Amino acid sequence: MPAATLLPFTATPSRKSASPSVFRLTEKFILLLVFSAFITLCFGAIFFLPDSSKLRVFFHSSSVEADPGKTGTENESVVGGAGDEEPKLAKIRRDHDNALKEATDTLQKQPGDIKKEIQSEKDKLPHDGAGKGGKGSLPHIEYQRPPGAAGREPPDPETRERRAKIKEMMKFAWDSYKRYAWGSNELKPASKQGHSSNLFGNIQGATIVDSLDTLYIMEMHEEFEAATEWVEKNLDFNVVFRRKAVELGEKLLPAFKTPTGIPWALLNLKSGIGRNWPWASGGSSILAEYGTLHLEFMHLSKLSGNPVFAEKVMNIRKVLNRLDKPQGLYPNYLNPNSGQWGQHHVSVGGLGDSFYEYLLKAWLMSDKTDEEGRKLYYDAVQAIETSLIRKSSNGLTYIAEWKGGLLEHKMGHLTCFAGGMFALGSDGAPNDRTGHQMELAAEIARTCHESYARTTLKLGPEAFRFDGGVEAIATRQNEKYFILRPEVIETYMYMWRFTHDPKYRQWGWEAVQALEQHCRVDGGYSGIRDVYASHPNYDDVQQSFFLAETLKYLYLLFSEDDHLPFEHWVFNTEAHPFPVITRENTVKPQQQL
């Protein structure tokens, strides 16, 4: 999951309310998905990365523009909030004087003239270059409506009832957020007030952004309209979706200005200065961050007609292909300056997870033309099977972590997404291994279900172990919490789609019952500090990804297969659907043209 930096999005200036009979997939919705995907993708890593007061300083200082006359080191001190205050004060004075002059000039004009100038600026937008660095107009893209934004009602009465229950859960979570925390990043459901982690800095409205496509998919029309209206008015991006996407993509490009082209984890959008997490193995970039850009950047090249975005992510592949991989594995840390691996720590969970997912999904989103992505994925899966996948004495299959050649027999909740990944990739597996991949997916799903079933509250811990005589149980206090994560439900959804085995819907329903009994409070849904305790101790946070991912995957679990069908849609790592780029519309990197 890539670095924490804001990627805003907007709604078109005019909108009409839609009734259920005419509420169909539109181009605006697809582009809205892209923006929703971008912003939540960029924050995805936050939920498993260590809290850092230095990161708070970095975000709060992002409004300070680096002085172009300073050296790189001196600019770093500006970004970090340290250094000489005089240049900052001088800049504030200049900005104040410029703003005052602009306001004075405007007030001297007639109201009609001001309106004409505003309209003139709006009229220019579809014709100018995208963003400040854009060149020429955006290419015309023939719009084709992908199917499946809203699926058929399930024919089975029990399934319909359960699907309706999940929609009610979404409405309760959303209404609680709107009532107690509207405009804040997240909700504190027990305290009934807004919650803003310092990791978000001054950014607001994360839950609104993250929930947009879930509201649309569940046909919650009024809530969707309220969300897009907030975005339009409060994020104040009075331009069309596609133009803003390209402009923001351009703002991210300085992150790739490293000797290797491996991007920095953190980027100051104003100064273009990047750096990495201070704790990350000698200033390394993180596999799950730089490796989780492909879907978004390839789609951005399609939207803009500019191959530079695709070229950036394809270069990451080139760097990785040149490196020797210990036992065929990808360590979690890579130094962007030297192009060498950092600490040899390998995980299919936190710090590594979505890299593997994106190798597979790059192939799928390319309409199965990206053969390099396909090969890289299956080679990685083979290495994971050989070096990391083990079976407990009682027959539970799990994915261990690898640290410098030694296995740690621990599996994280985040790693449980892999069951769904193996199922999704089984159809393209080489050497008639489709059946084997599906068996492996089913075994991972069973293990992750056991991690839920073996707790008191029937909700899974953050991590669980297979050593010291225990299996699928958390043994350390800092691994016993549950923060409304989606990964186990995600695997159930994929397993249901590919097998239609009723146990996956039953397991999903058991999770719904546990969520309702132990996580639902008067003001929303809260995480729990210890899933083995007899009574829940709330962490008092309704995570935005609970609405964006957990409830969405539950809803799709109880929907028909024609609702966001896999042949037309690919979910990014934060559960936001991207349309498959059909072969005739594929934009390839420049060197491949």
N, C-alpha and C positions, 0 to 999 in steps of 0.2 A: 504494500500500500504506500503510495507516494507521500511526499512531504506535506507537512501541514502548511498550506497557503491558500488564501481565499480565491476561489473561482466563482464570480458572481453570475447570475443569470437573470432573465427578465421575462416579462409577458408582453405581448403585443398591445398597443395602446387601446384598441377596441376589441371587445369580446361580447358575445351573446350567450346568455344562459342556454344550456342544452337540456332537453327533456330526455328521459331514458330511451325513448324510441329513436331519437336522432343523435344520441351521444355516441359518436363514432370516432375512430382514430383520425387525427389530423396531423398535418405537418408540424403545427405548433407543438403538439404533444410530443412528437419524436424529438424535436429540438429541445424541448423542456426536459425530456429524459436525459439528454446529453449533459445539460447543465447540472441537473440533480445528481447525475452520476459523477461529474467532475468534482463538485464541491464535497460530496460525502466520501468519495474515494480518497481525496486529499486529506481528510480527517480520519480515515479509517484506522490508520496505525495508532492514533492517539490512545485508543482504548486498551491497548496492551503494552504501550511503551511507558517507561518510568516517568513519573511526574518530574518536572524540571523547572525550578524558578528561573533558570537562565533562559528557558524558552519564553517565559512570560515577558522578560525584559526584551527579548528579540522581537516579539510581536508588538509590544507597546511602543517600541521605537521605530516601527515600520513607517510611521508617518514622517520620519526625519529623512530627508533625501541626502545621500552622500554627496560631498563636495567633489566635483570632477577634478579639481586641482590637487586633491590629496592622493597619497599613495594608497595601495591596497590595504596595508596595515592600518593606516590612519583612518581609512573609511570603515574598517571593521570596528574600530573603537566608537565611531559614530553610530553604527548599527547596533552595537551592544549597549549603547546608552552611556558610555563613558567618554572621556576626552574633554577638550576645551569647549566651554559653553559659549564663547563669543561668536563663533561662526553660526551656531544655531540661532542666537539672538539676532544677528544680522539678517539671517534668512527670514526670520519671523517678521522683522521690520519691512523687508522688501516685499514679502507676500502681503502684508497689511496695506502698504502703500499702493500696490498694484490693484488689490481688491477694492480699495477706496476709490481709486481713479475710475475703475470699471463701473462701479456703482454710480458715481457722479455722472459719468457719461450717459449711462442708461436712463437716469432720472430726467435728463434734459430732453429725452425723446418723447414723442407722442405715443400714447398707448397703442394706437393702431399700427404705428411703425414697429413697435416692439413685437407685436403679434406677427407681423409680416416676416420679421427677421427670424423669429422662432420657427415659423412654418417653413421658411426657406431652408433653414438648417436641417429640419426633418426631411424635407424633400431631397436633400443632397445625399442622405444616408444610403439609399439603395445603389447609388452610382459611384460613390467615393471608394477608395481603397479601404480594406478592412483593418481597423486599428491604426495606430500611429505609424506603424511600420509597414502597413499594407501597400501593395503595388497593384494598381488597376482595380477593376471591379471584380466582384465575386462571380464565379462561373454559374451559368444557368444549370440547374439540376432538375431533370424531369422527375416530378414527384410521383412515386408509386406507393399506394397505401398498403402497408403490410397488414395481414389479418390478425385478429385475435386480441384486440384491446379489451374486449368484453366477451366472455364465453357464454355458452348455453347454461341454463340452470341444470344442475345434476338431476337425473331422473329419479334417483333413489330418495325417498322422503327423509331418511335419517341423515344422509349426506347433505341434503339441502338445509336441514335444520342446523347441522354443525357448521356449515359454511356461513349461515346467517348469524350464528353465535360469534364467529370470529369477526365478522363485520361489525357486530355490536361492540366487541372488545376494541376494535379500531376507533369506533365512534366515541366510546367512553374515554380512551386514551387521548384522542384528539380534542374532544370537548373539555377535558380536564386541563390540558395544556392551554387551550384558548382562554379558558376562564381564569386560570391562576398565573399563567406565565407567557401570555401572548407577546411575541417579539423577542423573548429570551431564547437562548440556545436550547435549553432543556427545562424540564419541570422537576421540581422537588415535590413529589406527590403527597408525602406525609406532612410536610411543612406548608404545602399549598402556596408555593411561591416559585419564582423563576430560579433557574440554576445555570450559572455560566462558569465553566471550568476556566482556570487561567490559561489553559492550553489554547482556548479559542481567541484569546486576546480581546480586541474590540469588536470582533465579528458577532453578529446577532442573527437570530432566526434560523438556527441550524435545523431544528425540528420541522419547521415549515418547509424548508428546502428539501429535506430528506423524505418528507411524507408525500410530496406532490404526486408521484406516480402511483403510490399505493392508493391514495384517494381516488385517482382516476380509474385505476383498475377495478376498485370496489364500487365504482359508479356512485360515489358520494359527491354528487354534483355541487351542492351548496358549499360544502367544506372545501372542495377543490377551487371553486370560484373565490372564496374568501382567502385562500392561500395565495392564489395567483395575484389577487388584488393587493395583498400585503407586499408581495415581492415587487410588483410594479411601482407601488407608491413609496415603499421604504428603502428598497435597494436602489431605486431611482436610476434605472438603466432604460432610458427612452430610445432604445434602438431594437431592431429585430433580433431574434435569437441567434441566427447564424452569424451575423456580423459580430455580435458580442463574443460569441464562442471563439471566433478567429482572433479577435483582438486580445482576448485573455490567453489564448494559446501562445501568442507572440510574447506576452509578458512572462511566460514560463521559460522561454527559450534560453535566457541567460543562465539558468540552472545547469545547462549542459556545457557551459564554458569551462571545462576542466581539461587537463592534458589527455585524458582518455575518452572524454565524451560521456563518461558515467556521471549522471547528474548529482548535484548536492541534495541533501535531504531537506534543507531549509533555505528559502529564498526570500529576500527582501524585495517585494514587487516594485518599490519605488527606485531603489538604488541598483537593483540587479545583482547585488552581492549575495553569494551563497556560502553556506558552511554546513557542517554535519553535526550530528548529535555529539556532545562532548564525551559521552560514555561509550561510544560505539567503536571499540577496538582500534584505537589509534587514529581516529578521524575518518573511519571508513563510512562508505555508503552502505545501505541495508538492502539485502536481496529483495525483500517483500515490498520495498519502496521503489527502487529504480526498475525493478522487474514487473511492476504493475502499472504500466503506462500504455501498453501496446494498444488495447482496444480503443481507449480514448483518443490517442494521437493518430491512429490510423483513420478513425472516424473523422477527426478534425481535418486531415488531408482530403478526405472525400468532400467535406463541407466546403472547404476553401479552394480546392483545386491546387493547393500548394503542397508539393511533396516534402517540404522541409520537416514537417512534423513526423511523417513516416520515416524519414531518413534518420532522425534522432533515435527513434526506438530500434530501428534496424541496426544502427551502429552499436547499440548495447549488445545485441546478439553477436556481432563480430568480435567484440572484446571478449565475451564469454567463450566463444568458440576457440579463441587463441589460447586460452588458459588451460593448464593441466588441472584436472578435477580429481581430488582425492577419492579413489574408489568410485569415480563417476559421479560423485556428489557435488552439490553447489553449497559452499559455506555461506553463512548468513552475512559475512562482512567482506567488502571489497574496497580497497583504497582507490579513490578516483584520480589521484595524482600518479601513483606508481603503477596502477593497474594490477596489483597483486592482492591475493586474498589476505584478509586479516586473520583473526582467531579462527581456527578450524572448528566451528560450531555449526552443525547442520540440524535443521528442524523443518518439519512439514507443518508445524504450528506457527506460533508467533515468530516474527522476523523473517520467515521464509515462505509461508503458506501460499500466498496469492501469486507468487512467481510461477509455480508449477501450474496453477489453475489457468494463468494467462497464456502459457505456451499452448495448451489445448484449445482455449477459447479463441486465440488468434487464428488458429486453423479453421475453427467452426465459423467465426465471423467473416472469414475470407471466402465463404462458400466452398470451403475445403480445397482452396488453391494454394494455401501457404504450407507447402510440403516441408519446408525447413522447420517451421513451428511444430508440425506434427512429429517429425523425427526427434527433435529436441525433447518433446514431451515424453514420448515412449521410451527413449533412452534414459531419461530421468526416472521414470517409473520403474524401469528395470533395476536401476541402481538403488532406488528406495526399497524395492522388494528384497534385494540381495543383502543390503547392509542395515536396514532400519526396521523392517517388518518382522515381528516375532509373534509367537503363540505362547500363551500362558499354560501352566500345568493343567488347568481346567478347560483349555481349548478356546480361550478368548484371543482373537487376533488384535494386535495393537501396533502402533507406529512409534518406536522409541526415538530418542534424540541422541545425536552423535557428537561427542566432544573430544576432539583430538585422538580419535581411534577407540575411545571407550563409550559404551552405550549407557545412557541413563534411561532406565525403564519407566519412563513417565510419558503420558500422553495428555495433551491439553484439549480443552473444549474446542479451541480454535482448530485443532487438527481434525476434528470430527467432520469438517467439510469434505475431507478426502473421500469419504464413502460416496458422496454424490459425484465428486470429480471422477472417480474410477468408473462409476456407472455411465456418466456422460461420455467418457472416452472409450468405452468398451467396443462400440461399433466399428471404430477405425483401428483397433488393435492389430498389430502385425502377427503373422504366423498362426492364424486361427486361434488367437488367444482371447477372443471376445467372451467366451464362456468363463474363462479363468478370471478376467477382469470383473465380470459381474459377480462371481463368487467372492472375490476379494472385497468388492463394494458391500455385499450383503454381510460379510463378517465384520467389517468396520462398523456398519450400521448397528449390528447386534451388540458389539462391545460398547458403543456409545449409549445405546439404550440401557445397557446394564449399569453404566455410570449414573444414570438417572434412577433406575429401579433400586439401587443399593443405598440410596440416601433416605433420610427420614422424611424429607419434604417432597421426594420424587422429582427433584430438579437437579440437574447435573452440576458438579463442582467445576471450578476453573481449570483444574488439572487433577489427574488421578494416576495412581501408580500400580506397578506390578512387581513389587519386591517386598521383602520382609514378611512374606506370608500373606500379603493382601493382593487382591485383584480388583481393578477398576474402582478403587476407593482413594480418596484424598487423605493423606496422612499428615500433612502440614497445614497449620492454621491458615497460612496465607494462600492456600489453594482451595479452600472450602467455600468460597463465595460464588454467587450466581448473579450476573448483572444483565439478565434478560437476553442473553446471547442467542443468535439464530442458527449456529452451524449444525447442530443435531437435527433441527427441524428441516434445514436445507437438504440434508442427506435423505431424510424421510420422503421429502417431496420428489427428489429425483428417483429414488427407488420405487415409489408408487408409479410414477410416469412410465418407467421402463418395465416394471413387472406386474403391476396391478395386484400385488399381494396385499390382501386386506389388513395384514398386521401393521403395515406402515401407517395407514390411516388410524388404526387403533392406538399405536404408540403416540402419534401426533395428538390424538384426542386426550390421552392420559396427560400429556404435557399441558394441554389447554386446561384441564381440570386442576392441575397443580398450580398453574399460573393464577387461575381464578381464586383458588382457596388460599394461597399463601402470598401472592404478589400484589393482588388487587386491594387497594386501600381507598378511602373516600375520595382522594384527590388524584387517582391515576394508578399506575403500576410501578412498583419499586423493586429494585434488586434486593438480594438477601445476603447477609454476611456469613452465614453458616448453614449450609443445607442439611447438616447432620443434627442440628439442634431441634428440640421438640417444638419450639415456637419460633417463628421468623423474627429476626432482628434486621430491620430495614436499613438499607444504605441511603434511602431517600433520594434516589435519582431514577427518573424515567428516561432511559437512554433514547436518543433519536433513532438509533438503529432498531429499537424494538418496533417502531412503527414502519420503518423503511424495509426491514428484513424479516424479523421474526413473524410478525403478523401477516406480511405479504406471502411468505412461504407457507404458512398455515392455510391461508385462504386458497392458494393454488393447490395445496395438498387435497383440499376438498372441492376442487373445481374439476371441470372436464378438461380433457387433453387439448381441446381447441382454444383454451384460454392461454394466450401467449405461447403458442406451439413452438417447440424447440427448433423446428426446421426454419423458422422465420426470425427467431429471437435468441439472443445470447445475453445472459445476465452477467453484469460485471461483478467484481468482488463485493460490492455493497448492495447487490440485488437490484440494481437498476438495469432495465432491459435495453439492449442495443439491437437495432435491426441488422440482420445479416446483410453484408455488402455483396450484392449479387455480382457474378463474374463480369457481366458487361459493364458494370459501373465501378469496378475496382480502380482506385488510384494507387499506382505503385511508386515506390521511391525512384528518384531521378536516375540513379545509376542502373536501374533495372528496366528503364523505358527503352 
